Amino acid sequence: MAGLARTGFSIDPDLLERFDRAISGKGYQNRSEAVRDLMRDYLVSEEADKNKVVAGTLTFVYDHHRPNLTEKLVEAQHQAGSQVLAATHVHLDHHNCLEVVMMKGRSGAIRDLSNRILSLQGVKHGQLVITSTGKDLK
């Protein structure tokens, strides 16, 4: 394939067998694409550790009957300014809502906003997922 560099490395046979089983279970057709994805994951993690601009989603469930919680959630997002790109709100049942907040900005600021939201009384569970903006990944 044009534009690709070939490389090789030594690996313990047992580790390779476990890796092959794992990637097969995820639907990879070959080791190369699985290794490329692992490399991309590592590079995204490096971007986040260096407080570079990243994209992220904060997904959380909260009790919408909790007094003033909805206002606090909206206020936190408004204070973040341009970091919050969009938010999606879904009613799961009479008491619980699911919200997904899509963000872009420095990883430290995105983590701070996520921690502020997740620590509010009435937020039951949530998780921040940080990914690349795609600019430096191939």
N, CA, C and O atoms as CSV, one atom per row, in Angstrom:
chain,resi,resn,atom,element,x,y,z
A,1,MET,N,N,0.834,-1.190,0.000
A,1,MET,CA,C,0.000,0.000,0.000
A,1,MET,C,C,0.873,1.246,0.000
A,1,MET,O,O,1.793,1.360,0.810
A,2,ALA,N,N,0.603,2.142,-0.867
A,2,ALA,CA,C,1.352,3.389,-0.937
A,2,ALA,C,C,1.037,4.246,0.282
A,2,ALA,O,O,-0.101,4.287,0.750
A,3,GLY,N,N,2.057,4.926,0.789
A,3,GLY,CA,C,1.846,5.842,1.899
A,3,GLY,C,C,1.894,5.199,3.271
A,3,GLY,O,O,1.705,5.893,4.270
A,4,LEU,N,N,2.136,3.913,3.357
A,4,LEU,CA,C,2.227,3.244,4.647
A,4,LEU,C,C,3.657,2.784,4.879
A,4,LEU,O,O,4.336,2.355,3.946
A,5,ALA,N,N,4.110,2.871,6.108
A,5,ALA,CA,C,5.426,2.369,6.482
A,5,ALA,C,C,5.263,0.983,7.079
A,5,ALA,O,O,4.317,0.735,7.827
A,6,ARG,N,N,6.158,0.098,6.761
A,6,ARG,CA,C,6.123,-1.248,7.312
A,6,ARG,C,C,7.124,-1.317,8.455
A,6,ARG,O,O,8.192,-0.708,8.400
A,7,THR,N,N,6.768,-2.062,9.481
A,7,THR,CA,C,7.648,-2.224,10.629
A,7,THR,C,C,7.455,-3.622,11.188
A,7,THR,O,O,6.522,-4.327,10.802
A,8,GLY,N,N,8.309,-4.011,12.069
A,8,GLY,CA,C,8.185,-5.305,12.724
A,8,GLY,C,C,8.617,-5.186,14.165
A,8,GLY,O,O,9.327,-4.250,14.533
A,9,PHE,N,N,8.191,-6.131,14.982
A,9,PHE,CA,C,8.607,-6.132,16.375
A,9,PHE,C,C,8.501,-7.545,16.920
A,9,PHE,O,O,7.776,-8.382,16.381
A,10,SER,N,N,9.229,-7.795,17.987
A,10,SER,CA,C,9.232,-9.097,18.637
A,10,SER,C,C,8.231,-9.079,19.780
A,10,SER,O,O,8.087,-8.084,20.491
A,11,ILE,N,N,7.543,-10.206,19.940
A,11,ILE,CA,C,6.523,-10.276,20.977
A,11,ILE,C,C,6.416,-11.710,21.479
A,11,ILE,O,O,6.596,-12.661,20.718
A,12,ASP,N,N,6.125,-11.852,22.747
A,12,ASP,CA,C,5.947,-13.167,23.354
A,12,ASP,C,C,4.782,-13.895,22.673
A,12,ASP,O,O,3.721,-13.297,22.493
A,13,PRO,N,N,4.947,-15.152,22.293
A,13,PRO,CA,C,3.884,-15.880,21.579
A,13,PRO,C,C,2.558,-15.949,22.343
A,13,PRO,O,O,1.492,-15.862,21.733
A,14,ASP,N,N,2.613,-16.105,23.669
A,14,ASP,CA,C,1.368,-16.159,24.453
A,14,ASP,C,C,0.630,-14.826,24.412
A,14,ASP,O,O,-0.595,-14.782,24.303
A,15,LEU,N,N,1.397,-13.741,24.501
A,15,LEU,CA,C,0.785,-12.412,24.428
A,15,LEU,C,C,0.162,-12.179,23.056
A,15,LEU,O,O,-0.931,-11.623,22.947
A,16,LEU,N,N,0.866,-12.609,22.013
A,16,LEU,CA,C,0.346,-12.457,20.661
A,16,LEU,C,C,-0.938,-13.266,20.467
A,16,LEU,O,O,-1.880,-12.794,19.830
A,17,GLU,N,N,-0.975,-14.469,21.011
A,17,GLU,CA,C,-2.179,-15.297,20.902
A,17,GLU,C,C,-3.364,-14.638,21.609
A,17,GLU,O,O,-4.474,-14.620,21.077
A,18,ARG,N,N,-3.131,-14.105,22.792
A,18,ARG,CA,C,-4.201,-13.405,23.522
A,18,ARG,C,C,-4.660,-12.176,22.752
A,18,ARG,O,O,-5.856,-11.896,22.675
A,19,PHE,N,N,-3.710,-11.442,22.182
A,19,PHE,CA,C,-4.040,-10.254,21.388
A,19,PHE,C,C,-4.877,-10.639,20.174
A,19,PHE,O,O,-5.878,-9.988,19.877
A,20,ASP,N,N,-4.473,-11.690,19.476
A,20,ASP,CA,C,-5.214,-12.146,18.296
A,20,ASP,C,C,-6.649,-12.519,18.656
A,20,ASP,O,O,-7.577,-12.196,17.914
A,21,ARG,N,N,-6.838,-13.197,19.786
A,21,ARG,CA,C,-8.204,-13.554,20.220
A,21,ARG,C,C,-9.015,-12.299,20.525
A,21,ARG,O,O,-10.183,-12.194,20.150
A,22,ALA,N,N,-8.381,-11.351,21.208
A,22,ALA,CA,C,-9.081,-10.120,21.587
A,22,ALA,C,C,-9.501,-9.318,20.355
A,22,ALA,O,O,-10.635,-8.845,20.282
A,23,ILE,N,N,-8.606,-9.165,19.399
A,23,ILE,CA,C,-8.949,-8.343,18.237
A,23,ILE,C,C,-9.928,-9.059,17.321
A,23,ILE,O,O,-10.736,-8.415,16.651
A,24,SER,N,N,-9.865,-10.371,17.287
A,24,SER,CA,C,-10.835,-11.130,16.497
A,24,SER,C,C,-12.236,-10.929,17.061
A,24,SER,O,O,-13.203,-10.780,16.315
A,25,GLY,N,N,-12.331,-10.928,18.385
A,25,GLY,CA,C,-13.617,-10.713,19.036
A,25,GLY,C,C,-14.197,-9.333,18.796
A,25,GLY,O,O,-15.407,-9.135,18.911
A,26,LYS,N,N,-13.348,-8.388,18.465
A,26,LYS,CA,C,-13.813,-7.026,18.176
A,26,LYS,C,C,-14.045,-6.800,16.693
A,26,LYS,O,O,-14.474,-5.721,16.284
A,27,GLY,N,N,-13.756,-7.831,15.874
A,27,GLY,CA,C,-14.045,-7.726,14.455
A,27,GLY,C,C,-12.902,-7.238,13.587
A,27,GLY,O,O,-13.104,-7.008,12.395
A,28,TYR,N,N,-11.702,-7.071,14.143
A,28,TYR,CA,C,-10.570,-6.665,13.316
A,28,TYR,C,C,-10.239,-7.766,12.327
A,28,TYR,O,O,-10.272,-8.948,12.667
A,29,GLN,N,N,-9.921,-7.377,11.109
A,29,GLN,CA,C,-9.557,-8.329,10.067
A,29,GLN,C,C,-8.067,-8.672,10.114
A,29,GLN,O,O,-7.646,-9.715,9.613
A,30,ASN,N,N,-7.272,-7.782,10.721
A,30,ASN,CA,C,-5.839,-8.030,10.783
A,30,ASN,C,C,-5.227,-7.280,11.962
A,30,ASN,O,O,-5.853,-6.398,12.551
A,31,ARG,N,N,-3.997,-7.647,12.292
A,31,ARG,CA,C,-3.293,-7.023,13.413
A,31,ARG,C,C,-2.943,-5.569,13.135
A,31,ARG,O,O,-2.935,-4.744,14.048
A,32,SER,N,N,-2.656,-5.255,11.882
A,32,SER,CA,C,-2.199,-3.904,11.560
A,32,SER,C,C,-3.209,-2.846,11.974
A,32,SER,O,O,-2.843,-1.847,12.592
A,33,GLU,N,N,-4.473,-3.056,11.642
A,33,GLU,CA,C,-5.478,-2.054,11.995
A,33,GLU,C,C,-5.670,-1.984,13.515
A,33,GLU,O,O,-5.885,-0.904,14.065
A,34,ALA,N,N,-5.593,-3.120,14.180
A,34,ALA,CA,C,-5.715,-3.125,15.644
A,34,ALA,C,C,-4.556,-2.359,16.281
A,34,ALA,O,O,-4.768,-1.574,17.206
A,35,VAL,N,N,-3.355,-2.577,15.802
A,35,VAL,CA,C,-2.190,-1.865,16.342
A,35,VAL,C,C,-2.291,-0.378,16.028
A,35,VAL,O,O,-1.949,0.446,16.877
A,36,ARG,N,N,-2.750,-0.010,14.835
A,36,ARG,CA,C,-2.940,1.415,14.501
A,36,ARG,C,C,-3.932,2.060,15.476
A,36,ARG,O,O,-3.708,3.178,15.942
A,37,ASP,N,N,-5.032,1.352,15.784
A,37,ASP,CA,C,-6.012,1.905,16.728
A,37,ASP,C,C,-5.422,2.072,18.120
A,37,ASP,O,O,-5.698,3.061,18.798
A,38,LEU,N,N,-4.609,1.110,18.549
A,38,LEU,CA,C,-3.943,1.238,19.853
A,38,LEU,C,C,-2.999,2.432,19.866
A,38,LEU,O,O,-2.909,3.150,20.862
A,39,MET,N,N,-2.301,2.638,18.765
A,39,MET,CA,C,-1.396,3.784,18.667
A,39,MET,C,C,-2.175,5.092,18.723
A,39,MET,O,O,-1.763,6.042,19.390
A,40,ARG,N,N,-3.300,5.135,18.020
A,40,ARG,CA,C,-4.139,6.348,18.048
A,40,ARG,C,C,-4.657,6.607,19.457
A,40,ARG,O,O,-4.655,7.749,19.917
A,41,ASP,N,N,-5.099,5.560,20.145
A,41,ASP,CA,C,-5.570,5.717,21.527
A,41,ASP,C,C,-4.473,6.302,22.410
A,41,ASP,O,O,-4.726,7.190,23.224
A,42,TYR,N,N,-3.275,5.804,22.245
A,42,TYR,CA,C,-2.150,6.307,23.032
A,42,TYR,C,C,-1.890,7.784,22.727
A,42,TYR,O,O,-1.676,8.580,23.642
A,43,LEU,N,N,-1.909,8.147,21.450
A,43,LEU,CA,C,-1.644,9.531,21.062
A,43,LEU,C,C,-2.735,10.476,21.558
A,43,LEU,O,O,-2.438,11.603,21.955
A,44,VAL,N,N,-3.987,10.036,21.541
A,44,VAL,CA,C,-5.073,10.854,22.082
A,44,VAL,C,C,-4.871,11.052,23.582
A,44,VAL,O,O,-5.062,12.151,24.102
A,45,SER,N,N,-4.487,9.992,24.264
A,45,SER,CA,C,-4.217,10.089,25.701
A,45,SER,C,C,-3.091,11.085,25.972
A,45,SER,O,O,-3.160,11.858,26.927
A,46,GLU,N,N,-2.067,11.069,25.143
A,46,GLU,CA,C,-0.963,12.031,25.266
A,46,GLU,C,C,-1.451,13.460,25.070
A,46,GLU,O,O,-1.046,14.361,25.806
A,47,GLU,N,N,-2.322,13.676,24.080
A,47,GLU,CA,C,-2.876,15.014,23.846
A,47,GLU,C,C,-3.610,15.502,25.089
A,47,GLU,O,O,-3.458,16.649,25.508
A,48,ALA,N,N,-4.407,14.611,25.668
A,48,ALA,CA,C,-5.179,14.991,26.854
A,48,ALA,C,C,-4.257,15.276,28.031
A,48,ALA,O,O,-4.492,16.220,28.785
A,49,ASP,N,N,-3.212,14.473,28.196
A,49,ASP,CA,C,-2.274,14.673,29.304
A,49,ASP,C,C,-1.499,15.980,29.167
A,49,ASP,O,O,-1.057,16.548,30.166
A,50,LYS,N,N,-1.335,16.454,27.952
A,50,LYS,CA,C,-0.578,17.690,27.704
A,50,LYS,C,C,-1.489,18.908,27.594
A,50,LYS,O,O,-1.050,19.973,27.160
A,51,ASN,N,N,-2.747,18.761,27.981
A,51,ASN,CA,C,-3.721,19.854,27.991
A,51,ASN,C,C,-3.910,20.474,26.612
A,51,ASN,O,O,-4.078,21.686,26.481
A,52,LYS,N,N,-3.880,19.634,25.591
A,52,LYS,CA,C,-4.112,20.112,24.233
A,52,LYS,C,C,-5.611,20.188,23.960
A,52,LYS,O,O,-6.422,19.722,24.761
A,53,VAL,N,N,-5.969,20.774,22.832
A,53,VAL,CA,C,-7.375,20.872,22.450
A,53,VAL,C,C,-7.864,19.495,22.028
A,53,VAL,O,O,-7.281,18.845,21.160
A,54,VAL,N,N,-8.940,19.072,22.658
A,54,VAL,CA,C,-9.537,17.765,22.400
A,54,VAL,C,C,-11.049,17.932,22.260
A,54,VAL,O,O,-11.599,19.000,22.528
A,55,ALA,N,N,-11.692,16.874,21.842
A,55,ALA,CA,C,-13.152,16.814,21.855
A,55,ALA,C,C,-13.537,15.836,22.958
A,55,ALA,O,O,-12.770,14.936,23.301
A,56,GLY,N,N,-14.721,16.019,23.502
A,56,GLY,CA,C,-15.152,15.118,24.558
A,56,GLY,C,C,-16.655,15.084,24.679
A,56,GLY,O,O,-17.366,16.000,24.266
A,57,THR,N,N,-17.114,13.989,25.264
A,57,THR,CA,C,-18.532,13.873,25.604
A,57,THR,C,C,-18.646,13.505,27.070
A,57,THR,O,O,-17.954,12.614,27.562
A,58,LEU,N,N,-19.512,14.194,27.742
A,58,LEU,CA,C,-19.838,13.861,29.119
A,58,LEU,C,C,-21.254,13.297,29.108
A,58,LEU,O,O,-22.205,13.992,28.750
A,59,THR,N,N,-21.386,12.049,29.496
A,59,THR,CA,C,-22.685,11.389,29.555
A,59,THR,C,C,-23.016,11.166,31.026
A,59,THR,O,O,-22.208,10.611,31.771
A,60,PHE,N,N,-24.197,11.595,31.440
A,60,PHE,CA,C,-24.549,11.417,32.845
A,60,PHE,C,C,-26.054,11.250,33.021
A,60,PHE,O,O,-26.856,11.680,32.191
A,61,VAL,N,N,-26.404,10.610,34.131
A,61,VAL,CA,C,-27.799,10.380,34.519
A,61,VAL,C,C,-28.038,11.160,35.806
A,61,VAL,O,O,-27.210,11.155,36.718
A,62,TYR,N,N,-29.170,11.822,35.860
A,62,TYR,CA,C,-29.484,12.585,37.072
A,62,TYR,C,C,-30.978,12.549,37.368
A,62,TYR,O,O,-31.805,12.236,36.512
A,63,ASP,N,N,-31.288,12.886,38.623
A,63,ASP,CA,C,-32.666,12.946,39.104
A,63,ASP,C,C,-33.200,14.348,38.831
A,63,ASP,O,O,-32.789,15.308,39.482
A,64,HIS,N,N,-34.112,14.467,37.872
A,64,HIS,CA,C,-34.574,15.808,37.524
A,64,HIS,C,C,-35.576,16.383,38.529
A,64,HIS,O,O,-36.032,17.516,38.374
A,65,HIS,N,N,-35.916,15.603,39.555
A,65,HIS,CA,C,-36.762,16.132,40.629
A,65,HIS,C,C,-35.925,16.754,41.750
A,65,HIS,O,O,-36.476,17.330,42.688
A,66,ARG,N,N,-34.631,16.643,41.658
A,66,ARG,CA,C,-33.755,17.224,42.673
A,66,ARG,C,C,-33.860,18.747,42.583
A,66,ARG,O,O,-33.636,19.313,41.514
A,67,PRO,N,N,-34.199,19.422,43.693
A,67,PRO,CA,C,-34.378,20.875,43.657
A,67,PRO,C,C,-33.142,21.613,43.135
A,67,PRO,O,O,-32.024,21.373,43.591
A,68,ASN,N,N,-33.356,22.496,42.191
A,68,ASN,CA,C,-32.346,23.395,41.613
A,68,ASN,C,C,-31.260,22.700,40.788
A,68,ASN,O,O,-30.352,23.370,40.295
A,69,LEU,N,N,-31.329,21.388,40.626
A,69,LEU,CA,C,-30.276,20.700,39.899
A,69,LEU,C,C,-30.266,21.086,38.420
A,69,LEU,O,O,-29.201,21.338,37.856
A,70,THR,N,N,-31.422,21.135,37.798
A,70,THR,CA,C,-31.479,21.491,36.378
A,70,THR,C,C,-30.864,22.865,36.148
A,70,THR,O,O,-30.122,23.061,35.186
A,71,GLU,N,N,-31.167,23.812,37.022
A,71,GLU,CA,C,-30.602,25.157,36.888
A,71,GLU,C,C,-29.086,25.143,37.051
A,71,GLU,O,O,-28.379,25.852,36.335
A,72,LYS,N,N,-28.583,24.343,37.989
A,72,LYS,CA,C,-27.138,24.254,38.204
A,72,LYS,C,C,-26.435,23.622,37.003
A,72,LYS,O,O,-25.333,24.030,36.638
A,73,LEU,N,N,-27.073,22.634,36.396
A,73,LEU,CA,C,-26.491,21.999,35.213
A,73,LEU,C,C,-26.412,22.980,34.052
A,73,LEU,O,O,-25.397,23.060,33.360
A,74,VAL,N,N,-27.484,23.720,33.848
A,74,VAL,CA,C,-27.504,24.714,32.766
A,74,VAL,C,C,-26.474,25.804,33.039
A,74,VAL,O,O,-25.756,26.220,32.131
A,75,GLU,N,N,-26.399,26.262,34.270
A,75,GLU,CA,C,-25.451,27.317,34.633
A,75,GLU,C,C,-24.005,26.860,34.400
A,75,GLU,O,O,-23.198,27.622,33.866
A,76,ALA,N,N,-23.676,25.643,34.789
A,76,ALA,CA,C,-22.316,25.124,34.585
A,76,ALA,C,C,-21.962,25.107,33.103
A,76,ALA,O,O,-20.844,25.453,32.722
A,77,GLN,N,N,-22.920,24.703,32.270
A,77,GLN,CA,C,-22.665,24.657,30.837
A,77,GLN,C,C,-22.531,26.060,30.243
A,77,GLN,O,O,-21.697,26.292,29.368
A,78,HIS,N,N,-23.350,26.986,30.719
A,78,HIS,CA,C,-23.258,28.362,30.225
A,78,HIS,C,C,-21.942,29.005,30.626
A,78,HIS,O,O,-21.351,29.744,29.838
A,79,GLN,N,N,-21.471,28.736,31.841
A,79,GLN,CA,C,-20.199,29.294,32.298
A,79,GLN,C,C,-19.025,28.779,31.481
A,79,GLN,O,O,-17.994,29.445,31.391
A,80,ALA,N,N,-19.170,27.600,30.884
A,80,ALA,CA,C,-18.093,27.017,30.085
A,80,ALA,C,C,-17.941,27.715,28.744
A,80,ALA,O,O,-16.942,27.517,28.053
A,81,GLY,N,N,-18.908,28.522,28.373
A,81,GLY,CA,C,-18.816,29.294,27.133
A,81,GLY,C,C,-18.739,28.427,25.900
A,81,GLY,O,O,-19.551,27.522,25.706
A,82,SER,N,N,-17.758,28.710,25.069
A,82,SER,CA,C,-17.656,28.037,23.774
A,82,SER,C,C,-17.168,26.600,23.867
A,82,SER,O,O,-17.142,25.896,22.857
A,83,GLN,N,N,-16.785,26.151,25.044
A,83,GLN,CA,C,-16.356,24.749,25.202
A,83,GLN,C,C,-17.514,23.785,24.976
A,83,GLN,O,O,-17.317,22.686,24.456
A,84,VAL,N,N,-18.705,24.185,25.361
A,84,VAL,CA,C,-19.879,23.328,25.173
A,84,VAL,C,C,-20.433,23.585,23.782
A,84,VAL,O,O,-20.876,24.691,23.473
A,85,LEU,N,N,-20.404,22.561,22.952
A,85,LEU,CA,C,-20.879,22.682,21.576
A,85,LEU,C,C,-22.364,22.388,21.462
A,85,LEU,O,O,-23.087,23.047,20.714
A,86,ALA,N,N,-22.813,21.381,22.219
A,86,ALA,CA,C,-24.219,20.972,22.168
A,86,ALA,C,C,-24.493,20.055,23.347
A,86,ALA,O,O,-23.580,19.504,23.961
A,87,ALA,N,N,-25.772,19.908,23.645
A,87,ALA,CA,C,-26.193,18.974,24.689
A,87,ALA,C,C,-27.494,18.316,24.250
A,87,ALA,O,O,-28.349,18.938,23.620
A,88,THR,N,N,-27.618,17.053,24.598
A,88,THR,CA,C,-28.822,16.295,24.293
A,88,THR,C,C,-29.400,15.779,25.596
A,88,THR,O,O,-28.678,15.239,26.434
A,89,HIS,N,N,-30.689,15.944,25.762
A,89,HIS,CA,C,-31.385,15.590,26.994
A,89,HIS,C,C,-32.483,14.585,26.670
A,89,HIS,O,O,-33.282,14.793,25.756
A,90,VAL,N,N,-32.513,13.485,27.437
A,90,VAL,CA,C,-33.502,12.436,27.212
A,90,VAL,C,C,-34.136,12.060,28.552
A,90,VAL,O,O,-33.438,11.911,29.555
A,91,HIS,N,N,-35.445,11.909,28.562
A,91,HIS,CA,C,-36.151,11.437,29.762
A,91,HIS,C,C,-36.137,9.918,29.763
A,91,HIS,O,O,-36.720,9.283,28.884
A,92,LEU,N,N,-35.465,9.334,30.762
A,92,LEU,CA,C,-35.399,7.877,30.851
A,92,LEU,C,C,-36.637,7.293,31.508
A,92,LEU,O,O,-37.151,6.256,31.088
A,93,ASP,N,N,-37.108,7.976,32.546
A,93,ASP,CA,C,-38.335,7.584,33.234
A,93,ASP,C,C,-38.813,8.801,34.024
A,93,ASP,O,O,-38.344,9.917,33.800
A,94,HIS,N,N,-39.741,8.583,34.941
A,94,HIS,CA,C,-40.343,9.703,35.675
A,94,HIS,C,C,-39.319,10.506,36.481
A,94,HIS,O,O,-39.485,11.713,36.658
A,95,HIS,N,N,-38.276,9.857,36.965
A,95,HIS,CA,C,-37.310,10.538,37.829
A,95,HIS,C,C,-35.952,10.789,37.181
A,95,HIS,O,O,-35.237,11.703,37.591
A,96,ASN,N,N,-35.590,10.005,36.191
A,96,ASN,CA,C,-34.224,10.031,35.680
A,96,ASN,C,C,-34.125,10.580,34.267
A,96,ASN,O,O,-34.921,10.257,33.385
A,97,CYS,N,N,-33.108,11.428,34.088
A,97,CYS,CA,C,-32.798,11.976,32.768
A,97,CYS,C,C,-31.370,11.590,32.403
A,97,CYS,O,O,-30.502,11.433,33.261
A,98,LEU,N,N,-31.166,11.445,31.120
A,98,LEU,CA,C,-29.837,11.207,30.569
A,98,LEU,C,C,-29.467,12.446,29.787
A,98,LEU,O,O,-30.267,12.963,29.008
A,99,GLU,N,N,-28.245,12.925,29.997
A,99,GLU,CA,C,-27.780,14.077,29.242
A,99,GLU,C,C,-26.406,13.766,28.674
A,99,GLU,O,O,-25.571,13.150,29.336
A,100,VAL,N,N,-26.185,14.197,27.445
A,100,VAL,CA,C,-24.882,14.075,26.801
A,100,VAL,C,C,-24.457,15.481,26.404
A,100,VAL,O,O,-25.147,16.166,25.651
A,101,VAL,N,N,-23.316,15.894,26.922
A,101,VAL,CA,C,-22.776,17.219,26.640
A,101,VAL,C,C,-21.551,17.037,25.746
A,101,VAL,O,O,-20.592,16.364,26.125
A,102,MET,N,N,-21.590,17.637,24.569
A,102,MET,CA,C,-20.481,17.551,23.619
A,102,MET,C,C,-19.627,18.800,23.751
A,102,MET,O,O,-20.135,19.922,23.746
A,103,MET,N,N,-18.310,18.588,23.870
A,103,MET,CA,C,-17.412,19.698,24.163
A,103,MET,C,C,-16.165,19.666,23.280
A,103,MET,O,O,-15.802,18.638,22.709
A,104,LYS,N,N,-15.534,20.820,23.194
A,104,LYS,CA,C,-14.242,20.937,22.532
A,104,LYS,C,C,-13.477,22.029,23.261
A,104,LYS,O,O,-14.004,23.113,23.513
A,105,GLY,N,N,-12.231,21.730,23.594
A,105,GLY,CA,C,-11.397,22.698,24.291
A,105,GLY,C,C,-10.186,22.027,24.899
A,105,GLY,O,O,-9.924,20.853,24.636
A,106,ARG,N,N,-9.458,22.751,25.694
A,106,ARG,CA,C,-8.295,22.183,26.385
A,106,ARG,C,C,-8.782,21.088,27.330
A,106,ARG,O,O,-9.802,21.234,28.004
A,107,SER,N,N,-8.038,20.001,27.361
A,107,SER,CA,C,-8.478,18.845,28.147
A,107,SER,C,C,-8.667,19.184,29.626
A,107,SER,O,O,-9.580,18.664,30.268
A,108,GLY,N,N,-7.823,20.041,30.163
A,108,GLY,CA,C,-7.964,20.412,31.572
A,108,GLY,C,C,-9.282,21.108,31.851
A,108,GLY,O,O,-9.934,20.829,32.857
A,109,ALA,N,N,-9.673,22.004,30.976
A,109,ALA,CA,C,-10.936,22.729,31.153
A,109,ALA,C,C,-12.131,21.798,30.989
A,109,ALA,O,O,-13.122,21.925,31.708
A,110,ILE,N,N,-12.042,20.869,30.051
A,110,ILE,CA,C,-13.133,19.916,29.850
A,110,ILE,C,C,-13.265,18.996,31.064
A,110,ILE,O,O,-14.375,18.684,31.496
A,111,ARG,N,N,-12.136,18.570,31.604
A,111,ARG,CA,C,-12.181,17.731,32.817
A,111,ARG,C,C,-12.756,18.513,33.995
A,111,ARG,O,O,-13.552,17.978,34.768
A,112,ASP,N,N,-12.357,19.777,34.135
A,112,ASP,CA,C,-12.877,20.598,35.241
A,112,ASP,C,C,-14.392,20.746,35.149
A,112,ASP,O,O,-15.093,20.586,36.148
A,113,LEU,N,N,-14.896,21.050,33.961
A,113,LEU,CA,C,-16.338,21.180,33.784
A,113,LEU,C,C,-17.032,19.860,34.098
A,113,LEU,O,O,-18.053,19.841,34.786
A,114,SER,N,N,-16.492,18.783,33.606
A,114,SER,CA,C,-17.089,17.469,33.856
A,114,SER,C,C,-17.125,17.153,35.345
A,114,SER,O,O,-18.127,16.648,35.851
A,115,ASN,N,N,-16.047,17.446,36.040
A,115,ASN,CA,C,-16.011,17.190,37.484
A,115,ASN,C,C,-17.020,18.051,38.232
A,115,ASN,O,O,-17.655,17.585,39.178
A,116,ARG,N,N,-17.172,19.315,37.810
A,116,ARG,CA,C,-18.170,20.181,38.445
A,116,ARG,C,C,-19.570,19.604,38.267
A,116,ARG,O,O,-20.362,19.585,39.209
A,117,ILE,N,N,-19.873,19.139,37.071
A,117,ILE,CA,C,-21.206,18.587,36.802
A,117,ILE,C,C,-21.405,17.277,37.555
A,117,ILE,O,O,-22.436,17.088,38.200
A,118,LEU,N,N,-20.438,16.376,37.481
A,118,LEU,CA,C,-20.600,15.059,38.106
A,118,LEU,C,C,-20.659,15.114,39.622
A,118,LEU,O,O,-21.196,14.202,40.251
A,119,SER,N,N,-20.113,16.170,40.221
A,119,SER,CA,C,-20.116,16.272,41.676
A,119,SER,C,C,-21.375,16.930,42.236
A,119,SER,O,O,-21.532,17.023,43.453
A,120,LEU,N,N,-22.270,17.387,41.364
A,120,LEU,CA,C,-23.505,18.006,41.843
A,120,LEU,C,C,-24.415,16.967,42.486
A,120,LEU,O,O,-24.547,15.847,41.991
A,121,GLN,N,N,-25.040,17.354,43.596
A,121,GLN,CA,C,-25.986,16.481,44.278
A,121,GLN,C,C,-27.154,16.184,43.352
A,121,GLN,O,O,-27.785,17.100,42.823
A,122,GLY,N,N,-27.442,14.899,43.158
A,122,GLY,CA,C,-28.530,14.493,42.283
A,122,GLY,C,C,-28.039,13.881,40.976
A,122,GLY,O,O,-28.795,13.202,40.281
A,123,VAL,N,N,-26.757,14.124,40.637
A,123,VAL,CA,C,-26.172,13.438,39.494
A,123,VAL,C,C,-25.794,12.046,39.987
A,123,VAL,O,O,-24.989,11.900,40.907
A,124,LYS,N,N,-26.380,11.035,39.371
A,124,LYS,CA,C,-26.228,9.664,39.856
A,124,LYS,C,C,-24.998,8.960,39.309
A,124,LYS,O,O,-24.340,8.209,40.028
A,125,HIS,N,N,-24.689,9.193,38.065
A,125,HIS,CA,C,-23.532,8.552,37.452
A,125,HIS,C,C,-23.196,9.283,36.163
A,125,HIS,O,O,-24.070,9.840,35.499
A,126,GLY,N,N,-21.930,9.270,35.827
A,126,GLY,CA,C,-21.529,9.869,34.569
A,126,GLY,C,C,-20.121,9.475,34.198
A,126,GLY,O,O,-19.365,8.943,35.010
A,127,GLN,N,N,-19.788,9.748,32.955
A,127,GLN,CA,C,-18.454,9.425,32.474
A,127,GLN,C,C,-18.065,10.396,31.371
A,127,GLN,O,O,-18.858,10.714,30.485
A,128,LEU,N,N,-16.824,10.857,31.451
A,128,LEU,CA,C,-16.249,11.706,30.418
A,128,LEU,C,C,-15.429,10.830,29.484
A,128,LEU,O,O,-14.623,10.014,29.930
A,129,VAL,N,N,-15.639,11.004,28.200
A,129,VAL,CA,C,-14.825,10.337,27.185
A,129,VAL,C,C,-14.138,11.429,26.379
A,129,VAL,O,O,-14.789,12.296,25.796
A,130,ILE,N,N,-12.810,11.372,26.358
A,130,ILE,CA,C,-12.021,12.347,25.617
A,130,ILE,C,C,-11.490,11.680,24.359
A,130,ILE,O,O,-11.011,10.546,24.389
A,131,THR,N,N,-11.584,12.407,23.256
A,131,THR,CA,C,-11.052,11.911,21.998
A,131,THR,C,C,-10.339,13.047,21.287
A,131,THR,O,O,-10.324,14.182,21.763
A,132,SER,N,N,-9.764,12.740,20.174
A,132,SER,CA,C,-9.040,13.724,19.389
A,132,SER,C,C,-10.027,14.571,18.583
A,132,SER,O,O,-11.166,14.171,18.341
A,133,THR,N,N,-9.564,15.734,18.181
A,133,THR,CA,C,-10.349,16.527,17.235
A,133,THR,C,C,-10.171,15.989,15.815
A,133,THR,O,O,-10.838,16.445,14.886
A,134,GLY,N,N,-9.277,15.027,15.653
A,134,GLY,CA,C,-9.058,14.387,14.368
A,134,GLY,C,C,-8.011,15.045,13.500
A,134,GLY,O,O,-7.634,14.500,12.463
A,135,LYS,N,N,-7.533,16.208,13.906
A,135,LYS,CA,C,-6.607,16.965,13.053
A,135,LYS,C,C,-5.269,16.261,12.861
A,135,LYS,O,O,-4.703,16.295,11.768
A,136,ASP,N,N,-4.756,15.619,13.916
A,136,ASP,CA,C,-3.417,15.051,13.845
A,136,ASP,C,C,-3.405,13.540,13.716
A,136,ASP,O,O,-2.339,12.928,13.795
A,137,LEU,N,N,-4.565,12.919,13.520
A,137,LEU,CA,C,-4.621,11.465,13.402
A,137,LEU,C,C,-4.909,11.068,11.962
A,137,LEU,O,O,-5.675,11.731,11.262
A,138,LYS,N,N,-4.296,9.996,11.540
A,138,LYS,CA,C,-4.516,9.481,10.182
A,138,LYS,C,C,-5.135,8.117,10.258
A,138,LYS,O,O,-5.403,7.502,9.226
